[in-house]
Every structure is written in structure tokens, then in C-alpha cells.
Amino acid sequence: MTQIDRSDDERKALNNSRYMGLGYHPVTDEAKRFCKQLALEVTHADPKRRRSRRGKKLAEFVQTIGAIIADMLMGHGRDKSIYSSCSFSANAFTNKELSYRQFCSAMRGLIELQLIYVAAKGFLDRQIIPRGFRTRIGVTENLLQRALSAGITPRNIPRHFRHSVPSAPLVLRAPKGKGKQIKNIKFEETDLARELRCEVYELNEFLSEFVIEGGTHRGFKRVFNEGTSKGYTWDKGGRLISEGLDSYQRLKPIQRKDILIDGEAVVEIDLKASQLTILHGLMGKELDLRDDPYKIEGYPRDLVKQFVTMTLGNNGVFHKRWPSQIGNDYRDKHNVPDLQKTYPLGKLRSQILDKLPVLHDLGASGITTHKLMFLESTVIVNTMLTLKRAYGIPCLPVHDSIICKQCDLGVVDDVLRNTFFAVCKIKAITETK
């Protein structure tokens, strides 16, 4: 089938395919038996394979089959698209635990057994499918029925498979150069770096004990910014990033409400205007959160918040006009043809500075967005560690908010408030989303 022959629904489904991170492995007896049986069959079905696998090679291949099957079934169980996507390039496996040769062998065998099929090869027509460099794969009814006979379905994958925690959970990124891509850099193995890494390991190991449904989580990396090769003090950035393009952190707020932790419903607690509150504290000023800081007569609240966010992100340098991307997004979302004409930035800036005069001094203060982000991330990490160590409570962060079980709401809210005060030396108000 050519790209031209595909229906609009098919193109949409291909474009919305789920990325295969290939980090899951079977943990229940049912999943292990199922993957081992498939591994034996796939080995013999691979048209390019001439020998059987035994011992260590077979065990490794079982893990490869498990990683593929878990991702494929999870992809099939989504409402957005039944397809999964993966790259068949050797470069895509540079930092993966799986062997590229075993992956290719497994995919050939699974296709030969008619358990999966290629819905569209990689390097698709970019005019039709924008993200077209990965091959789209589908699951056959044969695989669904065989998995079901083992007690495995697309919905209960998190009960039978677990994701390996990241082996290098501490990441340092170089300063962003103009027009250049941000790159990770090597860093000194200081006592502080080891301590930070151990904290992320601790959280990853703890969360791996819980079944998370309704959102994908493969483990955290803590990403720091503005890195240097020597003498870095680890005080810029530091957010916990859940790995993968399909991470729960990328879900919309309304979608995150459907997440389950060990089968229990969740609630999301938000630090209200966290970076703005931290900024006031660092500059020795108070922000009364009883009055919504983003509410200004005659202007949409989300537009006021957008101005504050981009000003903090620009380290206090004020924009003269709305950036084109923000204007385009606002036009698509609110049907406002020309954002600059409808809401002139200069007039809005004047009113915002009257309400939030602290922004006047941001540029001269030396306080950067990465400094604010560091304090915010420290609050979140310390809160999670306290909840884990003192109460055995799991939670999932989304930058300035925390997702927890509804039954744990009271404890989590108290710990989050107290931690915010302890880290930032200021008071803050949390809200439930």
C-alpha cells in the first residue's frame, strides 16, 4: 500500500504510534514462561538464523522478546493509535541494554510467525506523516490470543513486566549556544554528584515496586543545566524527567487523572505559582497567593501566565512583541488571528509590572530561570524522599506538581508544604488539580 492510498484515519494512527523504548522485562512466572516459549519459536522461525540459542544467549533473547512484546501490547491497547514505532538503525541501540542483532532477529522471527506485522516502513513521506523516520509495527490477532491464554493483555502489561531503571540517572547538559543543540557533557565524580545520583537510584528502585497504569513510566533521570566540565556546583535545573517520548509527564492534566498506582485512583497536588513565589522569597519580598497573581482585568489568565513564564525563562529580559510561535499556538487554540493586535504586549507588560513589580529587578538580580528551577526541583525531590523514607508513599512528579494516591493526599500535601518552606525559606500554597 502506498502512502497516497492510506485513509486520513490510517495516516493519523500511523503518526500517533507509540514509541518503543524497549526497556521492559518479564517479572511474573506467566510472563517469563510466555516469553521463553516465544523465544524458542522465534529463534527457529528467523529465516537468517541457523543455530538454536542456549544458556546465556537464550536468557538474553528472552529479555529481548519480553521488551518487544511488552511495548507492542502496550501500544496496541491505546485509544490514540494501535501502532508502535521503532527504529531499525544500529545507532538507535547505542545506549540500550538490548543487542541490535538480537532485536533484528526477534523482529524477523515474530513477523515470520505472523505475530506482528509492518504497517509502514521507516522514512515515510514527511508531508503525510511528519515523524516518519521510524517503522510502524502492528500486533496480529494471533499474538493477542496467545498472550491472553497466558493471562497477559494490553491493559495488564504493568503487572507482568517492569521497566529497567536508568543506569545513568544523573545528566549534565552544556550551556545552550545560539542556534546550537543542547548536548550532555561529562562531569567530575564529586561527593555531591554521587549523592545526587544515589537519590535518583533510590527513587527509581522504590517506584519500580509499584504498578503504574494509565501512564508510562520507565524511571527518572535528574537533568541539570548550564554545565561545565570542572567545578560545577549542581545548582541549576535539576528536574526529574520520566524517560521516554510517551512518558506520563507528557500527558495532558485531564489524562493524568486516569493514572492508577497499584490500582488506586490518584490526585495531583500543584505548587501554586511556584517559581514566582520562589523569586519573591529570594528577593526578600512576599507574594500574597490569596490574590491570583495571574488575574488582570481585561486579559485572559493564561496569557498573563504566559508572559510571566517567558519573562522568567528569558532571565528578566522583556520581549517587545509576542513570539511568533506563541501567537500561532494562541490563534489555533482561541481563534485569535493576531495576538499582538488583540493584546498588545507593551500594554499587558505595563499592567503586569504594576501587579508584580519584582519582575522589574529580575534581570539585575542575577537570578536565572535555572536557579529557580533548581530550588523547585529540590523541593520535589526532597518531598519524594521524605514520603518514601518516612511513610512508604509512592508519588510521581510533573515538574512543579506531585501525583499521589487519593488516600495519601493529606500526608503528601503536608510534606510538600513543609518541604517548600524548608528549602525556600518561604511559605507557599498548594492546590489540588
N, C-alpha and C positions, 0 to 999 in steps of 0.2 A: 504494500500500500504506500503510495506516495504521500508527501505532506499535503499536497493540494486536495487529495481525496478525503482527508480527515474532516470530520464534522467539527463545529465550534466547541461542542461539549467534549469531544475527544482531545482537541488541542488544549482546552482548559485543564483537563485531567492530567495530560502529559506535563504541562507547565507546572502544575501544583503537586507533582510527585514528591514523595518523602525521601530525603537524603539518607543513604545507608551509611551509618557511622561505623558499622562492623566492630562493635566493642562488646557485644553481649555474649554470654556463655551460659550453658545449661547448668542449673543448680539442683533441680528436683530429680528424683530417680526416674520419673516418667520421661522428662525431657532428655536426660542422659541416654536412656535406652533408645528413645526415638532417634536421636542424633547419631548414635553409634550405628544403628541399623541402616540409616540413610547413608552414612559414610561408607559402609561396606558396599552398598548397592551402587553408589555414585562412583566409587573407585573403579568398579568393573564396567560401568557404563561410559566412562570418559573415553572417547574414541582415540585419544592420544596417549592413554595410559596403558602400559603393557604389564606392569607388575602390581601385586597386592601390597597393601600397607600393613605393617605390623608394629607392635610396641610403641615407641615414642612417636614415630611418624603417623601411626593411626590415631593416637591420642591428640596430636596436633590437628589432624584433619577433622576429627570430631568437633574440636573447638571451632574450626573454620566453618563447618556445616552449621553449627549452632548459631554462629554470628550471622550467617546469611539468612537462615530460616527465621530467626527472631526478628530481624529487620524487615524481611519480606512480609511476614504475617502482620506485623505492626502497621506496615504501610497499607496492606490490604484492608485493614479494619478501620481506616479513616473515612470520614464523610467527605472530606475535601477532594480526595483522589485515591483510587485503589492502587496506583502505581508507586513503585520505589525507583530510585535512581542511583546509579553508581558509576564510577569511572573505571575503565579497563586499562588505564595508563599505569605503568610501573611507578611513575613519580608520585602517584596518589597514595602509595603504600610506604613511603619513606619513613613516616613516623608511626606506623601502625604495627601492632603486635603480630598480625596475620602475615603469612607468607604470600607474596604476589603469585607465585607459581601454584600454590595450593588453592588460592582463591579462583584462579582461572580454571584449574582442573575441576573444582567443585561446581562452578557455573556451567561448564561444558557438560558434566555428568547430569546435573539437575535438569538442564534443557533436554538432553537426550532421553531422560526418563519421563519427560513431559510433566514435570512438577512445577516448572516455571517457564516463562516464555519472554522473548524480547518484543516489547511493544513498539519501541522505536530506538534505532541505533543512535549513538552519540554524534555530536556535531550536526545537530538538526538545523533547519533553516531558521536563523535568528529572527527573521521578520515575522515568523509564525510563532515560534516558541523562544522567548528571549533568553532563557537559561538553557541552552541547548547542547552544552558540551558533555553532558552525562547520558549514558544509555538508560532508557526506561525499561523496567522489568515488571512483569505481572505474575500473579500466582494462579495456577490452574485449580480446577475443582478437585483433581486427583490429590494434590498436596493438602488442600483443606480437609478432605475426608480422612486422609491418613493421619494428619495431625489430630483431628477430632477423635479418632479411635484411640489415640494416646492420651486423651484428656486435655489437649492443647488447642486453644482457639486464638484468633487475633486479639480478643479482649483480655485474655488472662495471661498473655506473654509475660508481664512483670512478675507473675507468681512463679513462673517456671525458669525464667532467665534473669541474670543480673549483669549489670554493666561493669566492666573492669574500671577501677578508679584511675585517673590520670597519673602516669608515672612521673611527670614533671609538673606539679601543680602551681609552681611559682614562676611567673612570667614577668620579664622586664622589657619594656618597649623603649626604643630610642626616641629622642625628641622628633617631632614632626617637622620635616623640612618642607618648604613651599613647593607644592606640586609633586612631592615625593610620597611614596607609600611608606606607612609606618612599619618598621621591622623590629623583631625581637633581637635582643642582644645578650651576650654572655655577661655574667656578673660574678663578683667576688663571693666566695663561700664564707661570709662572716657569720658570727653567732646569731645576729639578728635575722639574717636570711634563712638560716637553718630553723630558727624558732618560728618564723612566719610559715615556712614550708610544712613544718610539723603540725601547725594548727590546721592547715588545709587538709593534710592527710587525715588528721583526727576527725574532722567533719565529714570527709568523704567516706571513711570506713564506717562511721556511725550511721550515716544515711543509707549506706548500702544494705543495712539490716532491715529496711522498711520497703514495703511495696508501694510504689508511686504510680497511680493511674490517672488518665486524663491529661497527661503532660509528660514529655520525655525528659529524663534527667540522667546524664551519664557521669556525673561527677563535676566538681568545681576546679577551676583554675583561678588563682588570685592574680590579677593583672595590674602591674604598676606602670606608671608613665614617666616621661622625661628622664629616662635612664642614662647613666654614664657608666663607663667601664670600671672606674675606681671611685671609692669614697661615697657611693650612693647611700643615702640615709633612709630610703624606703618610706617616704612621707608624701608621695604624690600618686594619686589614683588609688589603686588597691581594691577595686570592686571584685566580688566573687562572680565569675562568669560560668554559667552552666554550659557545658560543651555541646556543640552540635548546632546545625542550622535549624533544627526542629526543636530546640530546647523549649521547656515550659516558659522560660523568661521571654520568649518571642511571641507568646500567645497574647491576645487582647485581654484586658481585665475581665470582661464578661466570660471569656473562655476559661480563664484561670479559676473561676468559681466552680467548675466541674471537676477539678483535681480531687483525687482521693488519696489519703495517706493511710495505708493499712485498712482500706475500705471505709474510712471515716471521712465525712464532709469537712471542708476547710473554710477558713475565713482569712481575709487579707488585711493586715494592720499596716497603716501608712503613717510615716513620719511627715506631718503636715509642713509644707514649705521648708523642708529640712535644710537645704543649702542656704536659703535666705535667712533662716533662723541662726545657723552656724555663723554666717557672715556678720550678723548683728552682734553675736556674742564675742567674736574675735575683735571687733572694733569697739567693744565696750558699750554697746547700745542694746536696748531691749526692743523686741518685736511683739506687740500685743496680738496674739493669734485669735483673740475673740472677735477681732475685726478681720475679715478675709483680706489678706494683703493683695490679692489679685482682683478685687472688686473695685471698678472705677466707673462712675456714671457715664453712660453713653457708649461704652466699649465692651465687646464680648470678653468674658473672663478668660477664655482660652487664648485670646490674642494678647492680653496683658501678661499672662503667664509665659507666653512665647517670647515676648520682649525681654522679660527678666531672665529667662533661661539663656537666650542668645547673648545677652549682655554679660552674664556670669561666665559663659563659655568663651567670650571674647576678652576676658580679663579686664572688664570695665571700659573697653573702647566702644563707644556708641556707634551703631550703624546709622548712616544717613538716610538710607531707604530700606524697605523690606527686601531681603534677599529673594532672588527670583524663584528659588525652589520653594520657599515658604509661601510666596504668593501663588505659585501654581498649585501647591497642596491645598491651600485655603480656598482657592477657586473651585477645585474639584469637590471639596468636602462641603462647602457652604454656598456654592453658586455665586461667589463674589468675583465678577470679571476682572476688576483691577483693585487689588488690595491697597496699593499706595494712594489711589484717588479716594477710595471709600474711607480708609482710616489712615490719614497721613501720619507717617512715623514721627515727624517732628512734634506735632500736637500731642500725640499719645505719650511720647517721651517726657514732655514737659509735665504732664499730669502725673505720670508715674514717679518722677523725681520729686514732685511735691509730696507724694504719699510715702515714698521710700527714699528719703534723702541720703541714706547710707550708700546708695549707688553712685552718688556724686564722687565719693572718695575712693571707690574701689580701685581705679586704675593706679592711684598714687600709693595705695596701701601695700602693694606687693603681694596681696592675697590672690592666688590664682585659682582657676576652676579645679585644677588637680589637687590643690591643698584642701579645698572644700570637700572634694570627692574622697580624699583620704580620711578625713575625720568622719564623714558619713559612713564610709565602708568599715572603719574601725568600730563604730557603734554597732553595725550589723554583725560583724564577725564576733565581737565580744558578747553580744546578746546570744548568738547561736551557741557559743562555747559554754556560757553560763547555763543555758537551758539544757544542754547536753549533759554537763558535768553534775549539776545540782538536781535536775529533775528528770533526766532521761527523755526530754521532749524534743522531737524532730521538727524542723521547720525549713522552709525554702525561701531564700531571699530573692527579691526583684529590685535590686539596687537600693531604693530607699523605703522598701516595704518588706514585710515578712508574711509568708503564708504558713498557717499552722492549723491543726485540728480545732474544730469549733469548741471541743471540750477543754482545750488548753488555753483558750482566749484570755482568761483572767490573768493567769501566770505570765504568759508571753507579753501581754500589754504592760504589766508592772515591771518586768525585767527590761523591756525596751525603753520605757520612760527613764528608769533609774540609770541605765547604761548611757543613755543620751546625756543626761545631766553630768554623770561622772566623767565622760570623755570630753565633752564640750564646755563644761562648767556653766551651762545654761539650762533653762527649762524649755521643754517642748511639749506640744500637744500631739497625741497620736489619734488617728481616726480609723475606723473600720470601714473598709471599702465594700 
